[in-house]
């Protein structure tokens, strides 16, 4: 469930950038995936530190 939040955030960020015409859709999709991967890694690191 938690991993859906950064995924949706990344997708919406990439989509809004593409809608604004600043970046092509392919690059916007990559930005969304990168945001998802980075936040997932941060969540894993934070999870390890709690344990």
N, C-alpha and C positions, 0 to 999 in steps of 0.2 A: 504494500500500500504506500509506504513512504517513498519508494522509488518512482511512483507515478508523478509525484509533485514536481521534482526537477525535470522530468521528461516533458511534462506539459508546459512548464515554464520555458524550457529551451525551445520547444516547438513554437510557442506563441511569440517568443522573442524573434526567432528567425522569420516567422510569418509576417510580423509587423515590419521588420526591416525590408522584406521583399515587397510588401504592399507600398511602403514609402518610396520604393524605386531606388534605394541606395545600393542594394546588392542584388545580384541575380538569385533566382530561387535555389539553385544547386548550392551556392555558397551559404545561403540562409539556412538550408537544411543541415549543412555541415556544422554551422554555428550551433544550431539546436542540439545536435548530437554531442558536440563538444561540451556544451553546458551540462548536459545530462551525465556524461562520463565524469567530468570534474566533480560535480556535486555528489555523485555516487561514491567516488573515491574518498571525498572528504567525510561522507557519512561513515564509511568503513573505518577510516582512521579514528574518528570520534568514538565509534563503537568499541574499538580496541582499547582506547584510553580509559573508557568507563570501566572495562573489565580489569 
